[in-house]
Amino acid sequence: MGLFKQFKDMRNVVAAAPDMIAQAQQTSAAAQAYAAQAQASYGMPAGYGFAPGAPAGGIAAGDPRLAPIAGVDLTMYARISKAASQEGLNADGLVLKAQSYGVSAQAWQEAATGWPARMRGDMQLAVHYGNLFGQV
């Protein structure tokens, strides 16, 4: 009896598959349309966060938001932060890690305060940082 029920259930799933695929395609199209509308509403370039000729994250190299803080650029901040997170370092260990990259304790303290403050409320900069964090 269980085998026949399984066959019936399988037949029902196969019969419903085209409708399920169509529904998934509609949901995908709606999500893409919503994303395009959100980009247009907020003045974001197509592909959210990506501008032609810009690095991953969409911020051109000369953008003032990428100006180093206490001599620490965003790439170095991402590199040190990632190394520290992978090693599970505490605050003191993080300073030592920064020093191993040639960043003084004071410069690191300024950068560690400044970069998050600069990214707060700037989604494009935060996405750029996330992309850097993933690449370093």
Backbone as CSV, one residue per row, in Angstrom:
resi,resn,N_x,N_y,N_z,CA_x,CA_y,CA_z,C_x,C_y,C_z
1,MET,0.820,-1.188,0.000,0.000,0.000,0.000,0.863,1.252,0.000
2,GLY,1.952,1.288,0.733,2.816,2.451,0.795,3.471,2.765,-0.535
3,LEU,3.796,1.717,-1.303,4.455,1.919,-2.589,3.523,2.639,-3.566
4,PHE,2.246,2.263,-3.582,1.296,2.904,-4.491,1.064,4.366,-4.105
5,LYS,1.064,4.645,-2.816,0.910,6.029,-2.367,2.105,6.865,-2.801
6,GLN,3.306,6.295,-2.724,4.505,7.013,-3.154,4.451,7.321,-4.647
7,PHE,3.981,6.335,-5.445,3.846,6.573,-6.878,2.832,7.687,-7.152
8,LYS,1.729,7.669,-6.428,0.705,8.698,-6.611,1.252,10.071,-6.227
9,ASP,1.971,10.124,-5.097,2.568,11.393,-4.671,3.576,11.893,-5.698
10,MET,4.371,10.975,-6.237,5.359,11.362,-7.233,4.676,11.886,-8.494
11,ARG,3.609,11.243,-8.920,2.858,11.689,-10.088,2.296,13.082,-9.853
12,ASN,1.814,13.351,-8.650,1.265,14.675,-8.331,2.357,15.756,-8.363
13,VAL,3.538,15.420,-7.855,4.648,16.370,-7.865,5.070,16.672,-9.297
14,VAL,5.182,15.631,-10.132,5.573,15.818,-11.527,4.530,16.659,-12.252
15,ALA,3.265,16.425,-11.970,2.201,17.198,-12.609,2.239,18.659,-12.179
16,ALA,2.643,18.920,-10.952,2.679,20.292,-10.437,3.961,21.026,-10.805
17,ALA,4.976,20.317,-11.270,6.277,20.930,-11.535,6.218,22.114,-12.494
18,PRO,5.516,22.041,-13.633,5.493,23.203,-14.536,4.922,24.466,-13.863
19,ASP,3.885,24.298,-13.049,3.319,25.446,-12.338,4.309,26.000,-11.315
20,MET,5.025,25.103,-10.642,6.004,25.553,-9.656,7.148,26.305,-10.333
21,ILE,7.605,25.832,-11.481,8.664,26.508,-12.227,8.185,27.876,-12.695
22,ALA,6.984,27.941,-13.216,6.438,29.221,-13.672,6.335,30.206,-12.514
23,GLN,5.904,29.732,-11.366,5.789,30.601,-10.189,7.171,31.100,-9.758
24,ALA,8.177,30.237,-9.795,9.540,30.642,-9.434,10.063,31.689,-10.410
25,GLN,9.758,31.524,-11.702,10.198,32.497,-12.691,9.505,33.844,-12.480
26,GLN,8.239,33.824,-12.130,7.509,35.062,-11.851,8.084,35.755,-10.624
27,THR,8.405,34.983,-9.605,8.978,35.555,-8.393,10.339,36.178,-8.697
28,SER,11.134,35.501,-9.502,12.438,36.025,-9.884,12.298,37.316,-10.671
29,ALA,11.377,37.340,-11.621,11.158,38.551,-12.419,10.681,39.697,-11.538
30,ALA,9.809,39.408,-10.588,9.325,40.445,-9.679,10.461,40.985,-8.812
31,ALA,11.337,40.102,-8.354,12.468,40.534,-7.537,13.414,41.412,-8.341
32,GLN,13.658,41.053,-9.595,14.524,41.860,-10.451,13.893,43.218,-10.724
33,ALA,12.589,43.242,-10.959,11.902,44.513,-11.190,11.946,45.385,-9.940
34,TYR,11.776,44.784,-8.779,11.846,45.536,-7.520,13.237,46.120,-7.328
35,ALA,14.259,45.318,-7.622,15.641,45.799,-7.473,15.909,46.959,-8.419
36,ALA,15.438,46.852,-9.645,15.634,47.939,-10.609,14.912,49.197,-10.151
37,GLN,13.711,49.026,-9.604,12.954,50.176,-9.111,13.661,50.815,-7.922
38,ALA,14.191,50.011,-7.024,14.902,50.533,-5.862,16.158,51.275,-6.291
39,GLN,16.867,50.735,-7.270,18.071,51.393,-7.767,17.720,52.753,-8.357
40,ALA,16.648,52.791,-9.142,16.233,54.054,-9.753,15.789,55.057,-8.691
41,SER,15.099,54.583,-7.669,14.606,55.466,-6.611,15.729,56.094,-5.814
42,TYR,16.802,55.328,-5.604,17.902,55.819,-4.784,19.064,56.327,-5.614
43,GLY,18.894,56.386,-6.933,19.929,56.920,-7.791,21.151,56.032,-7.913
44,MET,20.989,54.747,-7.651,22.121,53.832,-7.734,22.323,53.429,-9.185
45,PRO,23.564,53.203,-9.606,23.807,52.739,-10.964,23.273,51.328,-11.157
46,ALA,23.070,50.960,-12.409,22.594,49.611,-12.712,23.556,48.597,-12.121
47,GLY,23.033,47.487,-11.636,23.874,46.449,-11.050,24.194,46.740,-9.605
48,TYR,23.464,47.633,-8.963,23.639,48.094,-7.591,25.068,48.045,-7.093
49,GLY,25.600,49.215,-6.943,26.915,49.334,-6.346,28.061,49.161,-7.328
50,PHE,27.764,48.957,-8.596,28.830,48.756,-9.560,28.747,49.837,-10.624
51,ALA,29.816,50.559,-10.813,29.896,51.588,-11.831,30.901,51.150,-12.880
52,PRO,30.671,51.528,-14.141,31.622,51.125,-15.180,33.033,51.589,-14.837
53,GLY,33.983,50.689,-14.934,35.373,51.020,-14.679,35.746,51.088,-13.211
54,ALA,34.787,50.888,-12.340,35.062,50.957,-10.905,35.411,49.562,-10.395
55,PRO,36.169,49.487,-9.311,36.483,48.184,-8.741,35.248,47.556,-8.123
56,ALA,35.374,46.318,-7.680,34.254,45.633,-7.037,33.689,46.512,-5.939
57,GLY,32.390,46.665,-5.928,31.749,47.521,-4.947,31.333,48.832,-5.556
58,GLY,31.891,49.170,-6.715,31.424,50.298,-7.482,31.957,51.651,-7.096
59,ILE,33.000,51.746,-6.328,33.522,53.050,-5.954,34.837,53.260,-6.691
60,ALA,34.895,54.334,-7.459,36.099,54.643,-8.231,37.248,54.986,-7.297
61,ALA,38.462,54.725,-7.748,39.656,54.905,-6.917,39.794,56.322,-6.366
62,GLY,39.396,57.332,-7.099,39.565,58.710,-6.643,38.459,59.213,-5.737
63,ASP,37.495,58.384,-5.410,36.368,58.805,-4.576,36.877,59.221,-3.195
64,PRO,36.466,60.405,-2.715,36.951,60.878,-1.410,36.575,59.975,-0.241
65,ARG,35.552,59.145,-0.402,35.181,58.224,0.680,36.257,57.176,0.918
66,LEU,37.142,56.997,-0.059,38.213,56.001,0.078,39.511,56.601,0.602
67,ALA,39.483,57.863,0.952,40.695,58.498,1.497,41.111,57.756,2.765
68,PRO,42.397,57.437,2.895,42.865,56.709,4.084,42.560,57.460,5.379
69,ILE,42.352,56.705,6.421,42.157,57.265,7.760,43.410,56.920,8.554
70,ALA,44.099,57.942,8.996,45.358,57.770,9.749,46.355,56.919,8.961
71,GLY,46.323,57.073,7.631,47.252,56.333,6.788,46.811,54.920,6.454
72,VAL,45.647,54.506,6.929,45.144,53.147,6.691,44.029,53.220,5.647
73,ASP,44.323,52.654,4.448,43.278,52.656,3.425,42.288,51.517,3.698
74,LEU,41.197,51.524,2.961,40.133,50.551,3.229,40.591,49.120,2.953
75,THR,41.460,48.939,1.983,41.966,47.596,1.691,42.785,47.069,2.862
76,MET,43.646,47.902,3.411,44.459,47.479,4.563,43.560,47.233,5.770
77,TYR,42.559,48.088,5.958,41.617,47.897,7.066,40.922,46.538,6.925
78,ALA,40.502,46.204,5.703,39.838,44.920,5.457,40.804,43.761,5.689
79,ARG,42.033,43.909,5.229,43.026,42.846,5.366,43.300,42.541,6.848
80,ILE,43.518,43.586,7.627,43.809,43.403,9.050,42.588,42.844,9.782
81,SER,41.421,43.396,9.459,40.191,42.937,10.106,39.920,41.469,9.807
82,LYS,40.141,41.079,8.571,39.890,39.684,8.202,40.881,38.756,8.904
83,ALA,42.157,39.137,8.898,43.162,38.309,9.567,42.819,38.156,11.044
84,ALA,42.399,39.244,11.677,42.052,39.205,13.093,40.830,38.330,13.345
85,SER,39.831,38.421,12.459,38.626,37.609,12.665,38.919,36.132,12.445
86,GLN,39.782,35.819,11.487,40.121,34.419,11.236,40.917,33.819,12.392
87,GLU,41.692,34.674,13.059,42.516,34.193,14.164,41.823,34.348,15.520
88,GLY,40.632,34.950,15.535,39.886,35.122,16.775,40.590,36.023,17.775
89,LEU,41.182,37.090,17.296,41.968,37.964,18.172,41.087,38.894,19.002
90,ASN,41.559,39.197,20.211,40.896,40.205,21.042,41.452,41.571,20.649
91,ALA,41.073,42.624,21.367,41.484,43.989,21.019,43.000,44.140,21.019
92,ASP,43.680,43.575,22.018,45.138,43.679,22.081,45.792,42.918,20.923
93,GLY,45.279,41.760,20.633,45.800,40.978,19.517,45.588,41.666,18.186
94,LEU,44.472,42.380,18.085,44.170,43.123,16.863,45.195,44.234,16.645
95,VAL,45.566,44.925,17.709,46.587,45.979,17.609,47.918,45.362,17.187
96,LEU,48.267,44.234,17.766,49.506,43.558,17.382,49.463,43.110,15.919
97,LYS,48.315,42.644,15.471,48.160,42.240,14.068,48.347,43.452,13.164
98,ALA,47.757,44.587,13.534,47.918,45.810,12.743,49.390,46.203,12.684
99,GLN,50.074,46.106,13.804,51.495,46.450,13.836,52.308,45.516,12.944
100,SER,51.893,44.265,12.849,52.612,43.329,11.980,52.467,43.713,10.500
101,TYR,51.442,44.513,10.187,51.243,45.018,8.833,51.849,46.419,8.663
102,GLY,52.559,46.889,9.683,53.209,48.195,9.599,52.333,49.366,10.004
103,VAL,51.236,49.095,10.694,50.313,50.142,11.139,50.516,50.343,12.634
104,SER,50.796,51.571,13.038,51.029,51.839,14.460,49.741,51.644,15.257
105,ALA,49.898,51.465,16.556,48.735,51.262,17.429,47.792,52.457,17.355
106,GLN,48.348,53.663,17.385,47.498,54.859,17.335,46.772,54.962,15.994
107,ALA,47.497,54.705,14.888,46.870,54.760,13.569,45.750,53.722,13.467
108,TRP,46.006,52.528,14.023,44.966,51.503,13.974,43.740,51.929,14.770
109,GLN,43.938,52.502,15.945,42.797,52.942,16.762,41.959,53.963,16.001
110,GLU,42.619,54.910,15.331,41.889,55.914,14.546,41.146,55.257,13.382
111,ALA,41.826,54.351,12.681,41.206,53.676,11.542,40.049,52.785,11.984
112,ALA,40.241,52.073,13.096,39.215,51.148,13.591,37.974,51.884,14.073
113,THR,38.140,53.150,14.419,36.991,53.979,14.791,36.425,54.681,13.565
114,GLY,37.334,55.159,12.718,36.929,55.971,11.571,36.257,55.229,10.443
115,TRP,36.779,54.050,10.089,36.186,53.336,8.961,34.746,52.899,9.227
116,PRO,34.440,52.297,10.359,33.030,51.951,10.600,32.126,53.185,10.627
117,ALA,32.624,54.287,11.179,31.822,55.512,11.210,31.562,56.009,9.788
118,ARG,32.564,55.918,8.934,32.406,56.378,7.550,31.450,55.468,6.783
119,MET,31.474,54.177,7.080,30.596,53.234,6.364,29.155,53.295,6.851
120,ARG,28.970,53.734,8.090,27.630,53.764,8.669,26.740,54.668,7.813
121,GLY,25.681,54.125,7.298,24.736,54.893,6.497,25.138,55.038,5.038
122,ASP,26.277,54.491,4.639,26.727,54.549,3.239,26.783,53.121,2.718
123,MET,25.665,52.672,2.183,25.553,51.276,1.752,26.568,50.947,0.665
124,GLN,26.820,51.865,-0.254,27.763,51.579,-1.329,29.167,51.366,-0.759
125,LEU,29.576,52.187,0.188,30.888,52.023,0.809,30.939,50.722,1.609
126,ALA,29.868,50.401,2.299,29.822,49.159,3.074,29.913,47.935,2.157
127,VAL,29.242,47.987,1.018,29.311,46.888,0.052,30.732,46.784,-0.501
128,HIS,31.338,47.912,-0.783,32.717,47.933,-1.281,33.645,47.268,-0.256
129,TYR,33.478,47.632,1.012,34.279,47.019,2.079,34.036,45.510,2.131
130,GLY,32.784,45.095,2.053,32.465,43.672,2.079,33.144,42.926,0.938
131,ASN,33.166,43.537,-0.232,33.837,42.908,-1.376,35.344,42.817,-1.135
132,LEU,35.929,43.882,-0.608,37.358,43.852,-0.279,37.649,42.772,0.759
133,PHE,36.828,42.729,1.804,37.003,41.744,2.875,37.004,40.330,2.294
134,GLY,36.138,40.097,1.328,36.080,38.778,0.706,37.259,38.476,-0.203
135,GLN,37.916,39.514,-0.725,39.007,39.326,-1.674,40.385,39.234,-1.021
136,VAL,40.566,39.874,0.118,41.904,39.921,0.729,42.223,38.645,1.481
